[in-house]
Amino acid sequence: MSSSNLLDSAFKSIALEIAAKYIHKDCILGLGSGSTVSTFARALGEVNAKSSLNLRVVPSSMQAWFLARENGMPLHEDTARCPERIDVAVDGADQISVTNRSMVKGGGGALFREKIILSSASRSIILADERKFVTVLNRAVPVEVAQFALPSVESKIRAQLNATPVLRKLDKGYPFFTENGNIILDCQFQEPISDPRSMEAALKLIPGVIEAGVFNVKVDHFYKANQDGSFESL
């Protein structure tokens, strides 16, 4: 079996464990975005069909909206707003620091809603393959920015934070727009991010920044899928 198939098998096993341990009847589930969440949603859809959990999904993006619908999981009655109560939130990550449990997220562009959902959930769970776990965060950080503020935000990120911001674009060269109508700067810092909390705060203090892809939210469980098909709960 190839390493990708073994990883898929590990993620399916993780999904079944999460469903058994944390997804109860009438659960309100916050659903993140990305390929890892796709695997989780397919497995959870199968469990839901067999056990009639009657869960309702709060999607972080149109992708999550489609994942819920295609896998037979009803959507929360108001998908345009984050409800006061989310029982469990499940999401992926682009990079996770094993030192301080901070993350870089936003590769799919849904960082604004993902952070709100994770921060609002009674229990938050992150799924990632073993390659995403590092000692210190060092990959480019997505930053969601209001269109009007693009030049000033680019300048301040360069001058104040010693980073190189690159406007995210589609394959044809057009800017990538988030579902909130904003743009994204992928910011590569010159040094690894040794203090993620300070970095998140510094980014969000820049006028025009809507959200930063450095996540310091409370996470109750990290599930690590290994390339040999096994998994660990951290």
C-alpha positions in Angstrom: 0.0 0.0 0.0 1.4 3.4 -0.9 2.2 6.0 1.8 -0.8 8.2 0.7 -3.2 5.3 1.0 -1.7 4.5 4.4 -2.3 8.1 5.5 -5.9 8.0 4.3 -6.3 4.8 6.3 -4.9 6.5 9.4 -7.2 9.5 8.9 -10.2 7.2 8.5 -9.3 5.5 11.8 -9.0 8.9 13.5 -12.4 9.9 12.2 -14.0 6.8 13.6 -12.3 7.3 17.0 -13.5 11.0 17.1 -17.0 9.9 16.2 -17.1 7.3 18.9 -15.6 9.5 21.6 -16.8 13.0 21.0 -19.7 13.2 18.4 -22.8 12.7 20.4 -26.5 12.8 19.4 -27.7 16.3 18.3 -24.1 17.5 18.2 -23.3 20.9 16.6 -20.1 20.3 14.7 -17.8 23.0 13.4 -16.1 21.7 10.2 -12.8 23.1 8.9 -11.5 23.0 5.4 -8.8 21.1 3.4 -8.0 17.6 2.2 -7.6 16.2 5.8 -11.1 17.4 6.7 -12.4 15.9 3.5 -11.3 12.4 4.6 -12.8 13.0 8.1 -16.1 14.2 6.6 -16.5 11.1 4.4 -15.9 8.8 7.3 -18.1 10.7 9.7 -20.9 10.7 7.0 -20.8 6.9 7.0 -21.1 6.8 10.8 -23.9 9.4 10.8 -25.9 7.4 8.2 -25.7 4.2 10.3 -26.2 5.7 13.8 -28.5 8.7 13.2 -26.5 11.1 15.2 -28.7 14.0 14.0 -25.6 16.3 14.1 -25.7 19.7 12.4 -22.7 21.2 10.7 -21.3 24.8 10.9 -19.1 25.0 7.8 -16.0 27.2 7.7 -16.1 27.6 3.9 -18.0 26.7 0.8 -15.8 23.6 0.6 -16.9 22.5 4.1 -20.5 23.3 3.1 -20.3 20.9 0.1 -18.5 18.3 2.2 -21.3 18.3 4.7 -24.0 18.1 2.1 -22.3 15.5 -0.1 -21.8 13.2 3.0 -25.4 13.4 4.3 -24.7 15.7 7.3 -27.4 18.4 7.8 -26.2 22.0 8.0 -26.9 24.3 10.9 -29.9 26.4 10.3 -27.9 29.6 9.9 -24.7 28.9 8.0 -24.0 32.7 7.6 -23.3 33.1 11.3 -21.3 31.3 13.9 -23.8 30.0 16.6 -23.3 30.7 20.3 -22.8 27.0 20.8 -20.5 24.6 19.0 -20.0 21.3 20.7 -17.0 20.0 18.7 -14.8 21.6 16.0 -12.6 19.5 13.7 -10.0 21.1 11.4 -6.6 20.5 9.8 -3.4 22.6 10.0 -0.6 23.6 7.6 2.0 23.4 10.4 2.0 22.7 14.1 4.6 23.5 16.7 5.1 20.6 19.2 6.8 23.1 21.5 4.0 25.5 22.1 1.0 24.0 20.3 0.7 27.0 18.0 -0.2 26.5 14.3 0.0 28.1 10.9 -3.4 27.8 9.0 -5.0 29.4 6.1 -3.6 27.5 3.1 -7.1 27.2 1.8 -8.0 30.8 2.5 -10.6 30.1 5.3 -8.5 31.3 8.2 -11.0 33.9 9.4 -13.9 31.6 9.9 -11.8 28.7 11.0 -10.3 30.7 13.9 -13.8 31.8 15.0 -15.2 28.3 14.9 -12.2 26.8 16.8 -12.3 29.6 19.4 -16.1 29.1 19.9 -16.1 25.3 20.3 -16.4 23.5 23.6 -13.9 20.9 22.3 -11.5 21.5 19.4 -9.7 18.8 17.5 -6.9 19.2 14.9 -5.9 16.5 12.4 -2.6 16.5 10.6 -0.1 14.1 9.1 3.2 13.7 10.8 5.1 15.9 8.4 3.1 18.9 9.6 4.5 18.7 13.2 7.7 20.8 13.7 9.6 22.2 16.6 9.3 25.9 15.5 6.9 27.3 13.0 8.7 28.4 9.8 6.4 28.3 6.9 4.7 31.4 5.2 1.9 32.8 7.2 -1.4 33.7 5.4 -2.7 37.1 6.4 -6.2 38.2 5.3 -6.2 41.8 4.3 -8.9 44.4 3.2 -8.4 45.3 -0.4 -8.2 49.0 0.3 -5.3 48.4 2.7 -3.1 46.3 0.5 -0.2 48.8 -0.1 0.0 50.0 3.5 -0.2 46.5 5.0 2.5 45.2 2.6 4.8 48.1 3.6 4.3 47.6 7.4 4.8 43.9 7.3 8.1 44.4 5.5 9.3 47.3 7.7 8.0 46.2 11.1 8.1 42.4 11.0 11.0 41.7 8.6 8.9 39.5 6.3 8.3 39.2 2.6 4.5 39.4 1.8 3.4 37.9 -1.5 -0.1 38.5 -2.8 -1.9 35.1 -3.3 -3.0 34.6 -6.9 -5.0 32.1 -8.9 -3.4 30.0 -11.6 -4.4 32.6 -14.3 -2.7 35.4 -12.3 -5.8 37.0 -10.8 -5.8 37.7 -7.0 -7.3 35.1 -4.8 -10.3 36.4 -2.9 -11.6 34.9 0.3 -15.3 34.2 0.9 -15.3 37.5 2.9 -14.2 39.5 -0.2 -10.7 40.1 1.1 -7.2 39.2 -0.3 -4.4 37.2 1.2 -0.8 38.0 1.7 1.4 34.9 2.3 4.2 36.3 4.5 7.5 34.5 4.7 9.4 35.7 7.8 13.2 35.8 7.8 13.5 33.9 11.0 11.4 31.0 12.4 8.5 32.2 14.6 9.8 31.6 18.1 7.0 33.6 19.8 3.8 32.9 17.9 1.5 34.8 20.3 3.5 38.0 19.9 3.6 37.5 16.1 -0.2 37.0 15.9 -0.7 40.1 18.0 1.7 42.2 15.9 0.0 41.2 12.7 -3.5 42.0 13.9 -2.4 45.4 15.2 -1.7 46.5 11.6 -4.7 48.5 10.3 -6.3 46.6 7.4 -5.4 43.1 8.6 -8.6 41.1 9.0 -7.0 38.0 10.4 -3.6 36.3 10.8 -2.9 32.7 10.0 -0.9 32.2 13.2 -3.3 30.3 15.5 -2.9 30.2 19.3 -6.4 29.0 20.1 -7.1 26.3 22.7 -6.9 22.8 21.1 -8.0 19.9 23.2 -6.7 17.1 21.0 -4.1 16.8 18.2 -4.3 13.7 16.1 -1.2 12.8 14.2 -1.5 10.4 11.2 1.7 8.5 10.5 2.8 7.4 7.0 2.8 3.8 8.2 -1.0 3.9 8.7 -0.9 4.3 12.5 -2.0 7.4 14.4 -1.4 9.1 17.7 -3.5 11.3 20.0 -1.5 14.1 21.5 
